[in-house]
Amino acid sequence: MVDQDSALLHAFVLDGQGGARSIDRRELDELQLGAQESLWLHWDRGQAQAQRWLRESSGLDEFSCDLLLEENTRPRLLPLPDNELLVFLRGINRNPGAEPEDMVSVRIFADAQRVISLRLRPLLATDALIADLCAGKGPRTSSELLLELARHLTDRVDDLVAELSEQLEAEEDRLDSDERYRPDHGLMLQVRRRAASLRRFLAPQRDLYAQLVRSRQPWFLEDDGDYWNELNNSLTRYLEELELVRERVSLVLEAESQRLRERMDRIMYRFTVITGMFLPLTFLTGLLGINVGGIPGAESPTGFFVACGLMVVLAVAQLLLFRRWRWL
């Protein structure tokens, strides 16, 4: 049977100086925080022990627990009484074998001295945050902890947006350098799908950051609003780049379609000109091949050469006429 120690992934008491000490599940029940200390609990919400602790021992009301444990969520911010917050964030899924745009959800309850976060799948942002705490350069308060977690989630968006842009740029360069190159339609559709999937969650997350700028909880530090505003600006830039990626994909596919249309037009044009040149000659040869008497020149020994000469003259005349009309 899985115990609560495995359901509780991480438990840290922040010392208010950028460092933290790790505690286990047994210390949690009797824990008394100091004036400058804050508590961070990170749970695996997929385990029944985490759900039981949240409902029975966390001190949260049933409404908050239901929201933190619901299956499908989008990024949003919900202020609670007593200056508490529920924050739902999304992060890039960098787990092995996973699609990056299948974003990982992290649900957070936060107040002046406590942050409770829940996730279903592993999240690299928490590993980076723990590394900062172990190095003594981590967040000092619960407000900074919330801010740093959001920052690590946002920074990883930049890597994926850059990756999509590089894939698209390589296709554009090949298309420009080789007139006969045909873009990889599977790659183009994958890039467009990823951009659309990212926009689905990043747009409301940007709005969430804007709400936190205006929220001004009493336990927020004075300059927290500036940092939330910077995260909002970063997500706005990423969203603009994703929109540009979608437009560039459309332009690549449109350029390929235009090239195919132009090539088909040239082929049909040449075929039409050749058909127009041979149509009168075909008519003459068919006329002269009729097996009836009375054909002019039939009795003359030079009749065949005269007929050939007339056809040559007709072909030259057609060629000159087509050039004059700029068909050739």
C-alpha positions as a Markdown table, in Angstrom:
| # | Residue | x | y | z |
|---|---|---|---|---|
| 1 | Met | 0.0 | 0.0 | 0.0 |
| 2 | Val | 1.3 | 3.5 | -0.9 |
| 3 | Asp | 1.9 | 5.6 | 2.3 |
| 4 | Gln | 1.5 | 9.3 | 2.8 |
| 5 | Asp | 5.2 | 9.9 | 2.6 |
| 6 | Ser | 5.2 | 8.9 | -1.1 |
| 7 | Ala | 2.0 | 11.0 | -1.7 |
| 8 | Leu | 3.8 | 14.0 | -0.2 |
| 9 | Leu | 6.5 | 14.6 | -2.8 |
| 10 | His | 8.3 | 17.6 | -1.2 |
| 11 | Ala | 7.9 | 19.5 | 2.1 |
| 12 | Phe | 10.0 | 22.5 | 2.9 |
| 13 | Val | 10.1 | 25.1 | 5.6 |
| 14 | Leu | 11.4 | 28.4 | 4.1 |
| 15 | Asp | 13.7 | 30.2 | 6.5 |
| 16 | Gly | 13.0 | 33.7 | 5.1 |
| 17 | Gln | 16.6 | 34.1 | 3.9 |
| 18 | Gly | 16.4 | 32.2 | 0.6 |
| 19 | Gly | 17.1 | 28.7 | 2.1 |
| 20 | Ala | 14.9 | 25.9 | 3.4 |
| 21 | Arg | 14.9 | 22.8 | 5.4 |
| 22 | Ser | 13.1 | 19.6 | 4.3 |
| 23 | Ile | 10.7 | 17.9 | 6.7 |
| 24 | Asp | 8.9 | 14.6 | 6.5 |
| 25 | Arg | 5.2 | 13.7 | 6.9 |
| 26 | Arg | 5.5 | 12.9 | 10.6 |
| 27 | Glu | 6.8 | 16.4 | 11.4 |
| 28 | Leu | 4.0 | 18.1 | 9.6 |
| 29 | Asp | 1.3 | 17.5 | 12.2 |
| 30 | Glu | 3.2 | 19.2 | 15.0 |
| 31 | Leu | 4.9 | 21.9 | 13.0 |
| 32 | Gln | 5.0 | 25.4 | 14.4 |
| 33 | Leu | 6.3 | 28.1 | 12.0 |
| 34 | Gly | 8.4 | 31.0 | 13.1 |
| 35 | Ala | 7.6 | 34.6 | 12.3 |
| 36 | Gln | 9.7 | 34.6 | 9.1 |
| 37 | Glu | 9.1 | 31.0 | 8.1 |
| 38 | Ser | 6.8 | 29.7 | 5.4 |
| 39 | Leu | 5.7 | 26.2 | 4.5 |
| 40 | Trp | 5.6 | 24.6 | 1.1 |
| 41 | Leu | 3.9 | 21.3 | 0.5 |
| 42 | His | 4.0 | 19.6 | -2.9 |
| 43 | Trp | 1.6 | 16.6 | -3.3 |
| 44 | Asp | 0.8 | 14.0 | -5.9 |
| 45 | Arg | -2.9 | 14.6 | -6.3 |
| 46 | Gly | -3.4 | 11.3 | -8.1 |
| 47 | Gln | -2.9 | 9.4 | -4.8 |
| 48 | Ala | -5.8 | 8.9 | -2.4 |
| 49 | Gln | -3.6 | 9.7 | 0.6 |
| 50 | Ala | -3.0 | 13.2 | -0.8 |
| 51 | Gln | -6.7 | 13.7 | -1.4 |
| 52 | Arg | -7.5 | 12.5 | 2.1 |
| 53 | Trp | -5.0 | 14.8 | 3.8 |
| 54 | Leu | -6.3 | 17.7 | 1.7 |
| 55 | Arg | -9.9 | 17.2 | 2.8 |
| 56 | Glu | -9.3 | 16.1 | 6.4 |
| 57 | Ser | -6.0 | 17.8 | 7.6 |
| 58 | Ser | -5.3 | 20.8 | 5.5 |
| 59 | Gly | -7.8 | 23.1 | 7.0 |
| 60 | Leu | -9.2 | 24.1 | 3.6 |
| 61 | Asp | -13.0 | 24.2 | 3.1 |
| 62 | Glu | -14.8 | 21.7 | 0.9 |
| 63 | Phe | -15.2 | 24.2 | -1.9 |
| 64 | Ser | -11.4 | 24.8 | -2.2 |
| 65 | Cys | -10.7 | 21.1 | -2.0 |
| 66 | Asp | -13.1 | 20.3 | -4.8 |
| 67 | Leu | -11.5 | 22.9 | -7.0 |
| 68 | Leu | -8.0 | 21.7 | -6.3 |
| 69 | Leu | -8.9 | 18.1 | -7.1 |
| 70 | Glu | -11.1 | 18.5 | -10.1 |
| 71 | Glu | -10.0 | 16.7 | -13.2 |
| 72 | Asn | -9.9 | 19.4 | -15.9 |
| 73 | Thr | -8.8 | 23.0 | -15.2 |
| 74 | Arg | -7.7 | 26.0 | -17.1 |
| 75 | Pro | -5.3 | 28.7 | -15.8 |
| 76 | Arg | -7.2 | 30.9 | -13.4 |
| 77 | Leu | -7.1 | 32.9 | -10.2 |
| 78 | Leu | -9.7 | 32.7 | -7.5 |
| 79 | Pro | -9.4 | 34.9 | -4.4 |
| 80 | Leu | -10.7 | 33.4 | -1.2 |
| 81 | Pro | -11.7 | 34.9 | 2.2 |
| 82 | Asp | -9.0 | 35.7 | 4.7 |
| 83 | Asn | -6.5 | 36.9 | 2.0 |
| 84 | Glu | -6.1 | 33.4 | 0.5 |
| 85 | Leu | -5.7 | 32.5 | -3.1 |
| 86 | Leu | -6.3 | 29.5 | -5.4 |
| 87 | Val | -4.0 | 29.6 | -8.5 |
| 88 | Phe | -4.2 | 27.2 | -11.4 |
| 89 | Leu | -1.1 | 27.2 | -13.6 |
| 90 | Arg | 0.1 | 25.2 | -16.6 |
| 91 | Gly | 3.6 | 24.2 | -17.6 |
| 92 | Ile | 5.4 | 22.6 | -20.6 |
| 93 | Asn | 5.3 | 18.8 | -20.4 |
| 94 | Arg | 8.9 | 17.7 | -20.7 |
| 95 | Asn | 8.4 | 14.2 | -19.4 |
| 96 | Pro | 9.9 | 11.3 | -21.6 |
| 97 | Gly | 7.6 | 10.3 | -24.4 |
| 98 | Ala | 5.1 | 13.2 | -23.8 |
| 99 | Glu | 4.0 | 15.9 | -26.2 |
| 100 | Pro | 5.4 | 19.3 | -24.9 |
| 101 | Glu | 2.2 | 21.1 | -25.8 |
| 102 | Asp | 0.2 | 18.6 | -23.6 |
| 103 | Met | 0.8 | 21.0 | -20.7 |
| 104 | Val | 1.1 | 19.8 | -17.1 |
| 105 | Ser | -1.3 | 21.3 | -14.6 |
| 106 | Val | -0.3 | 22.5 | -11.1 |
| 107 | Arg | -2.9 | 23.6 | -8.6 |
| 108 | Ile | -1.9 | 25.9 | -5.8 |
| 109 | Phe | -3.4 | 27.2 | -2.5 |
| 110 | Ala | -1.4 | 30.1 | -1.0 |
| 111 | Asp | -1.7 | 32.4 | 2.0 |
| 112 | Ala | 0.7 | 34.5 | 4.0 |
| 113 | Gln | 2.7 | 31.5 | 5.4 |
| 114 | Arg | 1.7 | 28.4 | 3.5 |
| 115 | Val | 1.8 | 27.2 | -0.1 |
| 116 | Ile | 0.2 | 23.9 | -1.0 |
| 117 | Ser | 0.8 | 22.7 | -4.6 |
| 118 | Leu | -0.6 | 19.6 | -6.3 |
| 119 | Arg | 0.4 | 18.0 | -9.6 |
| 120 | Leu | -0.4 | 14.8 | -11.4 |
| 121 | Arg | 2.6 | 14.4 | -13.6 |
| 122 | Pro | 6.3 | 15.3 | -12.8 |
| 123 | Leu | 7.1 | 19.0 | -13.3 |
| 124 | Leu | 10.6 | 20.2 | -14.0 |
| 125 | Ala | 9.8 | 23.7 | -12.6 |
| 126 | Thr | 9.6 | 22.3 | -9.0 |
| 127 | Asp | 13.0 | 20.6 | -9.4 |
| 128 | Ala | 14.5 | 24.0 | -10.4 |
| 129 | Leu | 12.8 | 25.7 | -7.5 |
| 130 | Ile | 14.1 | 23.0 | -5.0 |
| 131 | Ala | 17.7 | 23.5 | -6.4 |
| 132 | Asp | 17.4 | 27.2 | -5.7 |
| 133 | Leu | 16.3 | 26.5 | -2.2 |
| 134 | Cys | 19.1 | 24.1 | -1.6 |
| 135 | Ala | 21.6 | 26.6 | -2.9 |
| 136 | Gly | 20.3 | 29.3 | -0.5 |
| 137 | Lys | 19.1 | 31.5 | -3.4 |
| 138 | Gly | 15.4 | 30.5 | -3.4 |
| 139 | Pro | 12.3 | 32.4 | -2.4 |
| 140 | Arg | 12.0 | 33.8 | 1.1 |
| 141 | Thr | 8.3 | 34.1 | 1.5 |
| 142 | Ser | 5.2 | 32.3 | 0.3 |
| 143 | Ser | 4.5 | 35.2 | -2.2 |
| 144 | Glu | 8.0 | 34.8 | -3.6 |
| 145 | Leu | 7.5 | 31.0 | -3.8 |
| 146 | Leu | 4.4 | 31.5 | -5.8 |
| 147 | Leu | 6.2 | 34.0 | -8.1 |
| 148 | Glu | 9.3 | 31.8 | -8.6 |
| 149 | Leu | 7.2 | 28.8 | -9.4 |
| 150 | Ala | 5.3 | 30.8 | -12.1 |
| 151 | Arg | 8.6 | 32.1 | -13.4 |
| 152 | His | 10.1 | 28.7 | -13.9 |
| 153 | Leu | 7.0 | 27.5 | -15.7 |
| 154 | Thr | 7.1 | 30.6 | -18.0 |
| 155 | Asp | 10.8 | 30.3 | -18.8 |
| 156 | Arg | 10.3 | 26.8 | -20.2 |
| 157 | Val | 7.7 | 28.2 | -22.7 |
| 158 | Asp | 10.5 | 30.2 | -24.3 |
| 159 | Asp | 12.5 | 27.0 | -25.2 |
| 160 | Leu | 9.5 | 25.4 | -26.9 |
| 161 | Val | 8.6 | 28.6 | -28.9 |
| 162 | Ala | 12.2 | 28.9 | -30.0 |
| 163 | Glu | 12.2 | 25.2 | -31.1 |
| 164 | Leu | 9.0 | 25.7 | -33.2 |
| 165 | Ser | 10.5 | 28.8 | -34.8 |
| 166 | Glu | 13.8 | 27.0 | -35.7 |
| 167 | Gln | 11.9 | 24.1 | -37.3 |
| 168 | Leu | 9.8 | 26.6 | -39.4 |
| 169 | Glu | 12.8 | 28.7 | -40.3 |
| 170 | Ala | 14.6 | 25.6 | -41.7 |
| 171 | Glu | 11.7 | 24.8 | -43.9 |
| 172 | Glu | 11.5 | 28.5 | -45.1 |
| 173 | Asp | 15.2 | 28.5 | -46.0 |
| 174 | Arg | 14.9 | 25.3 | -48.0 |
| 175 | Leu | 11.9 | 26.6 | -49.8 |
| 176 | Asp | 13.7 | 29.8 | -50.7 |
| 177 | Ser | 16.9 | 28.1 | -51.9 |
| 178 | Asp | 15.3 | 25.3 | -53.9 |
| 179 | Glu | 12.5 | 26.1 | -56.3 |
| 180 | Arg | 11.6 | 22.4 | -56.5 |
| 181 | Tyr | 11.6 | 21.7 | -52.7 |
| 182 | Arg | 8.3 | 20.7 | -51.2 |
| 183 | Pro | 7.8 | 21.4 | -47.5 |
| 184 | Asp | 7.1 | 18.6 | -45.0 |
| 185 | His | 3.4 | 18.9 | -44.6 |
| 186 | Gly | 3.4 | 16.6 | -41.5 |
| 187 | Leu | 5.9 | 18.9 | -39.8 |
| 188 | Met | 4.0 | 22.0 | -40.8 |
| 189 | Leu | 0.8 | 20.6 | -39.4 |
| 190 | Gln | 2.5 | 19.6 | -36.2 |
| 191 | Val | 4.0 | 23.0 | -35.7 |
| 192 | Arg | 0.6 | 24.7 | -36.3 |
| 193 | Arg | -1.1 | 22.2 | -33.9 |
| 194 | Arg | 1.5 | 22.8 | -31.2 |
| 195 | Ala | 1.2 | 26.6 | -31.5 |
| 196 | Ala | -2.6 | 26.4 | -31.2 |
| 197 | Ser | -2.4 | 24.1 | -28.2 |
| 198 | Leu | 0.0 | 26.4 | -26.4 |
| 199 | Arg | -2.1 | 29.4 | -27.1 |
| 200 | Arg | -5.1 | 27.6 | -25.6 |
| 201 | Phe | -3.5 | 27.6 | -22.1 |
| 202 | Leu | -1.0 | 30.5 | -22.3 |
| 203 | Ala | -3.6 | 33.1 | -23.1 |
| 204 | Pro | -5.6 | 32.6 | -19.9 |
| 205 | Gln | -2.4 | 32.2 | -17.9 |
| 206 | Arg | -1.3 | 35.7 | -19.2 |
| 207 | Asp | -4.6 | 37.1 | -18.0 |
| 208 | Leu | -4.0 | 35.4 | -14.6 |
| 209 | Tyr | -0.7 | 37.2 | -14.3 |
| 210 | Ala | -2.4 | 40.5 | -15.1 |
| 211 | Gln | -4.9 | 39.7 | -12.3 |
| 212 | Leu | -2.1 | 39.1 | -9.8 |
| 213 | Val | -0.6 | 42.4 | -10.7 |
| 214 | Arg | -3.8 | 44.1 | -9.6 |
| 215 | Ser | -4.5 | 41.7 | -6.7 |
| 216 | Arg | -2.1 | 43.2 | -4.2 |
| 217 | Gln | -2.6 | 40.8 | -1.4 |
| 218 | Pro | -1.4 | 42.1 | 2.0 |
| 219 | Trp | 1.2 | 39.4 | 2.2 |
| 220 | Phe | 2.6 | 40.2 | -1.2 |
| 221 | Leu | 6.0 | 42.0 | -1.1 |
| 222 | Glu | 6.1 | 45.6 | -2.4 |
| 223 | Asp | 7.8 | 44.8 | -5.7 |
| 224 | Asp | 5.9 | 41.5 | -6.4 |
| 225 | Gly | 3.6 | 43.4 | -8.8 |
| 226 | Asp | 6.5 | 44.5 | -11.0 |
| 227 | Tyr | 7.6 | 40.8 | -11.3 |
| 228 | Trp | 4.1 | 39.6 | -12.1 |
| 229 | Asn | 3.9 | 42.3 | -14.7 |
| 230 | Glu | 7.1 | 41.2 | -16.2 |
| 231 | Leu | 5.8 | 37.6 | -16.5 |
| 232 | Asn | 2.7 | 39.0 | -18.1 |
| 233 | Asn | 4.8 | 40.8 | -20.7 |
| 234 | Ser | 6.9 | 37.6 | -21.3 |
| 235 | Leu | 3.8 | 35.5 | -22.0 |
| 236 | Thr | 2.4 | 38.3 | -24.2 |
| 237 | Arg | 5.5 | 38.1 | -26.3 |
| 238 | Tyr | 5.4 | 34.3 | -26.5 |
| 239 | Leu | 1.7 | 34.5 | -27.6 |
| 240 | Glu | 2.6 | 37.0 | -30.3 |
| 241 | Glu | 5.4 | 34.7 | -31.5 |
| 242 | Leu | 3.1 | 31.7 | -31.5 |
| 243 | Glu | 0.6 | 33.7 | -33.6 |
| 244 | Leu | 3.5 | 34.6 | -36.0 |
| 245 | Val | 4.4 | 30.9 | -36.2 |
| 246 | Arg | 0.9 | 30.1 | -37.3 |
| 247 | Glu | 1.0 | 32.8 | -39.9 |
| 248 | Arg | 4.4 | 31.7 | -41.2 |
| 249 | Val | 3.1 | 28.1 | -41.5 |
| 250 | Ser | 0.2 | 29.4 | -43.6 |
| 251 | Leu | 2.6 | 31.4 | -45.8 |
| 252 | Val | 4.8 | 28.4 | -46.4 |
| 253 | Leu | 1.9 | 26.2 | -47.4 |
| 254 | Glu | 0.4 | 29.0 | -49.5 |
| 255 | Ala | 3.8 | 29.6 | -51.2 |
| 256 | Glu | 4.0 | 25.9 | -52.1 |
| 257 | Ser | 0.4 | 25.9 | -53.5 |
| 258 | Gln | 1.3 | 29.0 | -55.6 |
| 259 | Arg | 4.3 | 27.3 | -57.0 |
| 260 | Leu | 2.3 | 24.2 | -57.9 |
| 261 | Arg | -0.3 | 26.4 | -59.6 |
| 262 | Glu | 2.3 | 28.3 | -61.5 |
| 263 | Arg | 4.0 | 25.1 | -62.6 |
| 264 | Met | 0.7 | 23.6 | -63.7 |
| 265 | Asp | -0.2 | 26.8 | -65.6 |
| 266 | Arg | 3.2 | 26.7 | -67.5 |
| 267 | Ile | 2.7 | 23.0 | -68.4 |
| 268 | Met | -0.9 | 23.6 | -69.7 |
| 269 | Tyr | 0.3 | 26.7 | -71.6 |
| 270 | Arg | 3.0 | 24.8 | -73.4 |
| 271 | Phe | 0.7 | 22.0 | -74.1 |
| 272 | Thr | -1.9 | 24.4 | -75.6 |
| 273 | Val | 0.7 | 26.1 | -77.8 |
| 274 | Ile | 2.0 | 22.8 | -79.1 |
| 275 | Thr | -1.6 | 21.7 | -79.8 |
| 276 | Gly | -2.3 | 24.9 | -81.6 |
| 277 | Met | 0.7 | 24.5 | -83.8 |
| 278 | Phe | 0.0 | 21.0 | -84.9 |
| 279 | Leu | -3.8 | 21.4 | -85.4 |
| 280 | Pro | -3.6 | 23.0 | -88.9 |
| 281 | Leu | -0.8 | 20.6 | -90.0 |
| 282 | Thr | -2.9 | 17.7 | -88.8 |
| 283 | Phe | -5.9 | 19.0 | -90.8 |
| 284 | Leu | -3.8 | 19.2 | -94.0 |
| 285 | Thr | -2.3 | 15.8 | -93.6 |
| 286 | Gly | -5.7 | 14.4 | -93.0 |
| 287 | Leu | -7.1 | 16.2 | -96.0 |
| 288 | Leu | -4.3 | 15.0 | -98.3 |
| 289 | Gly | -4.7 | 11.5 | -97.1 |
| 290 | Ile | -8.2 | 11.1 | -98.3 |
| 291 | Asn | -8.3 | 8.3 | -100.9 |
| 292 | Val | -10.3 | 10.2 | -103.6 |
| 293 | Gly | -9.4 | 11.4 | -107.0 |
| 294 | Gly | -8.9 | 15.0 | -108.0 |
| 295 | Ile | -6.4 | 16.1 | -105.4 |
| 296 | Pro | -4.4 | 19.0 | -106.8 |
| 297 | Gly | -0.8 | 17.9 | -107.7 |
| 298 | Ala | -1.6 | 14.2 | -107.5 |
| 299 | Glu | -0.4 | 13.7 | -111.1 |
| 300 | Ser | 2.6 | 16.0 | -110.8 |
| 301 | Pro | 6.0 | 14.5 | -109.9 |
| 302 | Thr | 6.7 | 17.5 | -107.7 |
| 303 | Gly | 3.3 | 17.6 | -106.0 |
| 304 | Phe | 4.5 | 15.9 | -102.8 |
| 305 | Phe | 7.4 | 18.4 | -102.4 |
| 306 | Val | 5.0 | 21.3 | -103.0 |
| 307 | Ala | 2.7 | 20.0 | -100.3 |
| 308 | Cys | 5.5 | 19.6 | -97.8 |
| 309 | Gly | 6.7 | 23.1 | -98.6 |
| 310 | Leu | 3.3 | 24.5 | -98.0 |
| 311 | Met | 3.1 | 22.9 | -94.6 |
| 312 | Val | 6.6 | 24.3 | -93.7 |
| 313 | Val | 5.5 | 27.7 | -94.7 |
| 314 | Leu | 2.3 | 27.3 | -92.6 |
| 315 | Ala | 4.3 | 26.2 | -89.6 |
| 316 | Val | 6.7 | 29.2 | -89.9 |
| 317 | Ala | 3.8 | 31.6 | -90.3 |
| 318 | Gln | 2.1 | 30.2 | -87.2 |
| 319 | Leu | 5.4 | 30.6 | -85.2 |
| 320 | Leu | 5.7 | 34.2 | -86.3 |
| 321 | Leu | 2.1 | 34.9 | -85.5 |
| 322 | Phe | 2.4 | 33.3 | -82.0 |
| 323 | Arg | 5.5 | 35.4 | -81.3 |
| 324 | Arg | 3.7 | 38.6 | -82.4 |
| 325 | Trp | 0.8 | 37.8 | -80.1 |
| 326 | Arg | 3.4 | 37.0 | -77.3 |
| 327 | Trp | 2.2 | 33.5 | -76.9 |
| 328 | Leu | 5.8 | 32.3 | -77.1 |
